[in-house]
């Protein structure tokens, strides 16, 4: 758990130096599953919902829906699809976002980047 937190803090510090933009919008996402797993691509939509954000991924025909807290510099997202739940942390990188994620009770991290459309 400590390594996950340290990785997330490092990611946010790295990305925090970049110009920060609102996370609201549509993105192409590319990533890798934890443990050097398969690569994947899809789309992500972020919508402001009061003090939080709704994040929706479409990846390989599967929809993941998450609730995020954050601002122009970072997002912390709890997500669910069927019985799969997890946590993702993202830092802004200009208009784009870079992050790490894991499944519930995961022991390793996947990575994911969003490119604004």
FENQUI-V336489 format. One record per residue. N is the residue number from 1. RES is the residue in three letters. NEAR is the number of other ideal C-beta (glycine too) atoms within 12 Angstrom. D_FIRST is the distance of its C-alpha to the first C-alpha in whole Angstrom. Layout:
[[N,RES,NEAR,D_FIRST] [N,RES,NEAR,D_FIRST]]
//
This chain:
[[1,UNK,14,0] [2,UNK,8,4] [3,UNK,15,5] [4,UNK,23,5] [5,UNK,17,6] [6,UNK,15,9] [7,UNK,24,10] [8,UNK,31,11] [9,UNK,18,12] [10,UNK,19,14] [11,UNK,33,15] [12,UNK,29,17] [13,UNK,15,18] [14,UNK,20,20] [15,UNK,32,21] [16,UNK,23,22] [17,UNK,15,25] [18,UNK,21,27] [19,UNK,14,29] [20,UNK,23,27] [21,UNK,23,29] [22,UNK,19,29] [23,UNK,39,26] [24,UNK,26,29] [25,UNK,23,31] [26,UNK,21,31] [27,UNK,35,29] [28,UNK,23,29] [29,UNK,36,25] [30,UNK,25,24] [31,UNK,33,21] [32,UNK,21,20] [33,UNK,24,18] [34,UNK,25,15] [35,UNK,14,15] [36,UNK,11,18] [37,UNK,17,20] [38,UNK,14,23] [39,UNK,17,24] [40,UNK,26,25] [41,UNK,20,27] [42,UNK,26,28] [43,UNK,26,28] [44,UNK,43,27] [45,UNK,28,28] [46,UNK,35,27] [47,UNK,20,29] [48,UNK,21,29] [49,UNK,18,29] [50,UNK,10,30] [51,UNK,11,27] [52,UNK,21,25] [53,UNK,33,25] [54,UNK,26,26] [55,UNK,43,24] [56,UNK,27,26] [57,UNK,37,25] [58,UNK,21,28] [59,UNK,27,27] [60,UNK,17,29] [61,UNK,11,31] [62,UNK,17,28] [63,UNK,20,27] [64,UNK,33,24] [65,UNK,26,24] [66,UNK,35,21] [67,UNK,26,21] [68,UNK,34,20] [69,UNK,23,20] [70,UNK,32,21] [71,UNK,22,24] [72,UNK,24,26] [73,UNK,26,23] [74,UNK,31,19] [75,UNK,43,19] [76,UNK,29,16] [77,UNK,36,17] [78,UNK,27,16] [79,UNK,34,19] [80,UNK,23,20] [81,UNK,23,23] [82,UNK,11,25] [83,UNK,8,22] [84,UNK,23,19] [85,UNK,21,17] [86,UNK,33,14] [87,UNK,32,12] [88,UNK,45,14] [89,UNK,37,14] [90,UNK,43,17] [91,UNK,37,19] [92,UNK,35,23] [93,UNK,28,25] [94,UNK,20,28] [95,UNK,22,29] [96,UNK,27,26] [97,UNK,45,23] [98,UNK,33,20] [99,UNK,43,16] [100,UNK,38,13] [101,UNK,44,13] [102,UNK,33,11] [103,UNK,24,13] [104,UNK,17,12] [105,UNK,12,10] [106,UNK,22,10] [107,UNK,13,8] [108,UNK,21,9] [109,UNK,31,11] [110,UNK,31,14] [111,UNK,30,16] [112,UNK,39,19] [113,UNK,32,22] [114,UNK,39,25] [115,UNK,22,28] [116,UNK,23,30] [117,UNK,14,34]]
//
